[in-house]
Amino acid sequence: MPKKARPAGDGKEQGPAPKQVKVEAACGPSSPLNFDSPSGLFESFISPIKTETFFKEFWEQKPLLIQRDDPALATYYQSLFRLSDLKSLCSWGIYYGRDVNVCRCVHGKKKVLNKDGRVHFLQLRQDFDQKRATIQFHQPQRFKDELWRIQEKLECYFGSLVGSNVYITPAGAQGLPPHYDDVEVFILQLEGEKHWRLYQPTVPLAREYSVEAEDRIGRPTHEFTLKPGDLLYFPRGTIHQADTPEGLAHSTHVTISTYQTLLRAVVPDSLLCFQQAESIAVATRLSGFLRMLADRLEGTKELPSADMKKDFAMNRLPPYYMGDRAKLVAPGGQLPGLDSTVRLQFRDHVVLTVGPYQDPSDETRGEMVYVYHSLRNRRDTHMMGNETESYGLRFPLSYMDALKQIWNSSAISVKDLKLTTDEEKQNLVLSLWTECLIQVV
């Protein structure tokens, strides 16, 4: 199937519109994305652009528009979130402000039309139809399984939180005034069409969200229309506005944003840098993260690396798992012993770091190895600003070499762990097994 990808901004959209295919609500389409690994997911996410090309030419530099004449992908995108999903979501119990914003762009300003309390579908639909209001749905990955699946893999890939918002806008309407964001943004067009205008940043790689006045932003540098199956990327700081053309059906798109203030591996700690840069693309991505980090930390009081890694583990999505979640977080299989061979589980959801330890009871001080994970995190509170709890283990610094062995091996004998005594070896593997982080093979 032909696909087009180009830097955003060389005129109006090109090529035929993707074929519209009806999908039964009870059974969504199979995914055209590759969920075998985080890198595989991202490669398929931006296809046909190569990962190395993306990070070399576009990431934090300029917008990228990918237009696809792919009915299967268009159908899959449409299944991620539809206007018709709102009726069932309202019946589950969602609230204005927390879950939904209703708004319009009026004379270059955002007008919020929220009611108080719980959202009722009939009122929501009335505001949509009669007031031509945009419905902004916050963090739909809390409710939509396939968005959870995509964003969980993207968090593994980027090593930072990944949030999302859905925007549903009626024909001839615009929800938000021109503005820029403080995150890297990927737009997936789900239903209908959306007309976009991008402008030269006034604050390159911005650190804060801001609305910009029409008389300040000048002429668009890029202008195009997205259709189902299309993807748009632009760096933080890119001024943008979007509207649904007159005479067409409503538009639904999801904005997927990478939050880079909480990075898992932004500091090349010689003790903890287990993941090697296996390609130029990965090396380029890492160098971009480090440049960003240096910029953000200069003259600020940002979290130290160890705290950033812990915070990321505490706040990210749990692993995508459609079975009984109790089984996911309960130890299973054979109990590890000295004669066992073990291997790491959920590698992408585990963070190791070294940090200080002080026992309030005896004022003991020293460096410890911390193992944090996200297996027990709550999906329903992801990116909602709730208080979170950390899950994991703490070991003496002398356990570091043994932990590195487990992390760097596809499987390893417990007897071969670099610890002084058999008791220490058994203590380590039993602790990791209890947290469901290793299994006996």
Beta strands, then each sheet from edge to edge (+ up, - down):
strand 1: 3-7
strand 2: 64-68
strand 3: 100-106
strand 4: 109-112
strand 5: 134-138
strand 6: 161-169
strand 7: 179-180
strand 8: 184-191
strand 9: 194-199
strand 10: 210-211
strand 11: 222-226
strand 12: 231-234
strand 13: 239-243
strand 14: 251-259
strand 15: 341-344
strand 16: 350-359
strand 17: 364-373
strand 18: 391-396
strand 19: 412-413
strand 20: 438-440
sheet 1: 1+ 2- 12+ 8- 14+ 6- 5+ 3- 4+
sheet 2: 7+ 10-
sheet 3: 11+ 9- 13+
sheet 4: 19+ 15- 20+
sheet 5: 16+ 17- 18+
end
